[in-house]
Amino acid sequence: QVQLVESGGGLVQPGGSLRLSCVASRSIFSSYVMGWYRQAPGKRRELVATITGSGSTAYADSVKGRFAISRDSAKNTVYLQMNSLKPENTAVYYCDARRIVPVTTYWGQGTQVSVSA
């Protein structure tokens, strides 16, 4: 089992920045793809960014150039740096860890991000 705990959400004005953190209960980055997802009210959960065991990153088109995913293996922590935030970025942001063999997925409890003037 792996526990994931997110933090760093809050209320920010449009154009502002936040950094989300996701701490894993044990070292898993070498064998799991770590991801950030978000779910806005009334909408489906969507992928924001991922980082693989080798460090390759990928982003949703809507956040490219504004968000950055990174990790600190020594701290078992994945980050999501969010810049130039927009009201439409308001959502609960979730961290997940997944692998294919065997198929395994873990989710955190989520952290609320609200972008409003």
C-alpha atoms as one frame of an Amber mdcrd trajectory, in Angstrom:
protein
   0.000   0.000   0.000   1.022   3.575  -0.688  -0.470   6.646   0.922  -0.350
   9.934  -0.946  -0.922  13.212   0.870  -1.410  16.458  -1.051  -0.983  19.951
   0.325  -0.459  23.485  -0.879  -3.887  24.377  -2.190  -5.676  27.573  -1.322
  -7.243  30.754  -2.627  -5.223  32.824  -5.067  -5.972  35.761  -7.342  -5.893
  35.399 -11.116  -2.323  35.591 -12.351  -0.981  34.252  -9.080   0.994  31.117
  -8.308   0.736  28.083  -6.079   2.914  25.055  -5.519   1.215  21.796  -4.683
   3.042  18.967  -2.939   2.310  15.249  -2.851   4.177  13.138  -0.317   4.287
   9.375  -0.817   4.530   7.075   2.203   7.458   5.211   0.659   9.896   5.419
  -2.212   8.015   4.565  -5.412   9.151   7.013  -8.101  11.381   4.517  -9.900
   8.495   2.150 -10.612   5.417   4.395 -10.722   4.259   7.159 -12.991   3.223
  10.065 -10.808   0.481  12.370 -11.939  -1.592  15.377 -11.023  -5.270  15.423
 -11.931  -8.013  17.917 -11.216 -11.766  17.877 -10.954 -13.870  20.996 -11.179
 -17.460  21.061  -9.900 -19.767  19.221 -12.275 -16.913  18.068 -14.480 -14.956
  14.875 -14.965 -11.539  14.407 -13.444  -8.867  15.342 -15.972  -5.157  14.814
 -16.308  -2.959  17.837 -15.668   0.613  16.528 -15.710   2.671  13.369 -15.312
   6.252  12.440 -14.557   7.709   9.004 -15.242  10.325   7.013 -13.409  12.961
   8.309 -15.807  11.854  11.889 -15.276   9.973  12.460 -18.519   7.110  14.906
 -18.162   3.881  15.507 -20.021   1.194  18.169 -19.707  -2.357  18.887 -20.714
  -2.414  21.474 -23.495  -4.312  23.904 -21.295  -1.458  24.155 -18.772   1.636
  23.913 -20.975   4.015  26.745 -20.298   2.296  27.658 -17.014   2.499  24.515
 -14.864   5.532  22.381 -14.078   5.697  18.959 -12.464   8.820  17.895 -10.623
   9.920  15.543  -7.888  12.366  15.184  -5.034  13.155  11.500  -4.623  14.938
  12.051  -1.311  11.702  13.464   0.107   9.334  11.099  -1.752   7.570  14.258
  -2.927   6.099  15.331  -6.246   5.355  18.981  -6.890   3.106  20.906  -9.212
   4.183  24.500  -9.692   1.266  26.486 -11.052   1.858  29.959 -12.471  -0.383
  32.484 -14.200  -3.421  30.875 -12.639  -6.830  31.450 -14.172 -10.325  31.165
 -12.669 -10.927  28.087 -14.834  -8.088  26.356 -12.978 -10.312  26.211  -9.898
 -10.686  22.555  -8.925  -9.724  19.887  -6.468  -6.267  18.695  -7.440  -5.361
  15.058  -6.884  -2.074  13.251  -6.900  -1.908   9.713  -8.223   0.638   6.952
  -8.608   0.177   4.170 -11.104   2.017   1.275 -12.647   1.127  -1.266 -15.306
   2.713  -4.478 -13.991   0.863  -5.303 -11.881  -1.912  -2.806 -12.527  -1.949
  -0.566  -9.467  -3.262   2.926  -8.816  -3.173   5.016  -5.667  -4.883   8.373
  -5.122  -4.467  11.116  -2.608  -7.362  12.861  -0.906  -7.069  16.038  -2.985
  -6.376  19.672  -2.254  -8.651  22.558  -3.220  -7.342  25.289  -5.498  -9.545
  28.334  -5.949  -8.645  31.160  -8.315 -10.749  34.239  -7.797 -10.468  37.974
  -7.472
